[in-house]
Amino acid sequence: MSADALPTVEVALPPKPVDETQFSPEYPHYPPYSPRDRRSFAFDTVSRRWPIILTQVIDAIYRASDAGQYAQPEAEQEGIELIKRIGQLKYGISRNVVMEPIQDDGGSNIELFNSMLSYLEMQHENTWFTAPWLYAECYLYRFLRTIFAFSTNWKGFDPFREQKERTFQGSGKGVFDLAGMMHKLEPERDELAKNEKALEVLFIDMVQMCLWGNAVDLSLLTSLDLEHLAELQDVGAAAQTARSALILRNDTERLWNHVRQLKNARLDIVLDNSGFELFTDLVLADFLVTYTPFFSEVVFHPKTLPWFVSDVLPADFSSLLSSLTTPNYFTEAPTPLQAQHLSALATRWRSYVASGVFRLSVPPGKAEGERMGEVVPEAGVDWWSGPGVYGLMSESEDGRAALDALDGSGLAIFKGDLNFRKLTADVAWPPTTPFPTAIGCLAGRFPLLALRTNKADVIVGLPPGLAEELDQREPKRDWRFSGKYAVVMFCPEGETQD
């Protein structure tokens, strides 16, 4: 089979002129972050990180072709053609070629991607180094999925699955430590429910643990070894105390004052990375429903296609629960006592899944892996794997459905850097811009918490002078994207301005 044998579908672009408001909310016209700026992390991403990621995808195909279902002659030959296509994509990025419309592969968000691309064409910004970074990065992963979707044998292949699994396997120390910590809470369960001060202290620790869990972002780990990962995953009290000084905006006190008034509420988590970060999300969810009176159910919102390397898919959720009791799964073997604590935690989580206390939001009829007990058939779940910024959610059917799914939540947590970029439209806001102003139509609709370690240029919600002070301290502006600093930003229900 030649590369040209993979089907090609003509895509009809929308008529011109294209409405600009479909691309960005009616915010003040701050420019989107773009690789045009060679000082930006956007430029570093397009010129350096993306070629590495695509090379890793090619390597994943080679490895899969050597074993299992992909080792059959037809699949192996098709794998060769997929490698050629991805090599062409990598070359095209380096040459700043025009971005093609997404072909109709039967998947999600095609019309929105192509409509936005048509608008960029009108602005002469439809190449890899001229398009807004946020759109181009989302487009890259959607385009990559189309390449696999038009194959016969590789339709469901996740080229990042092995990498996600391998990284989580090296996370044993953090996993065992957290399982042990949760075990220590068990004898205090009844007392904790009566001791609000103790709950407050534990809650703040849990929020910090969940915040820094996304220090492990596979799309950034191009040369990081497992020894360094173990260091990042140190969740001891000393590490959290040190890290609290690196939180540039910390709304934990306001958040606690909201949470402490809840009773049997629903927690929603718009997920970010799989593996250890997902494990920390589950630990936070478990703490809130098991040891506090504030929440009684949790809905987890994953992506629906392989996304930004490490983002959670439904299959990753299932796999993590299975891995916790799989013998010899982790690189570092647990002691018998650690294995006992982890098994007890996994057993409780499985019971929560079976009873519907933990639920996974999936497209209707598209649950992957083992059935996650009470799944939530959410019509708008594909929005989380689309190109649209969250300030535009009310402008599309899928976006409105995703918003509707969050209505009534006692707290909706948006995890990680990409969710923060989408919340704030990834434009060059003045750093002092109020957080509710930056998140547009989401402000005040439901209690919203953003937990983000800074891995991109955009920043809002800072006190006057702080950004300038950090710029002087770190002239390359690394504080914006190194992951060293973080923000905890809370917007209560009903609040539209700080």
Beta strands, then each sheet from edge to edge (+ up, - down):
strand 1: 247-250
strand 2: 265-270
strand 3: 295-301
strand 4: 358-362
strand 5: 376-377
strand 6: 411-415
strand 7: 448-453
strand 8: 486-491
sheet 1: 1+ 8+ 7- 6- 2- 3- 4- 5-
end
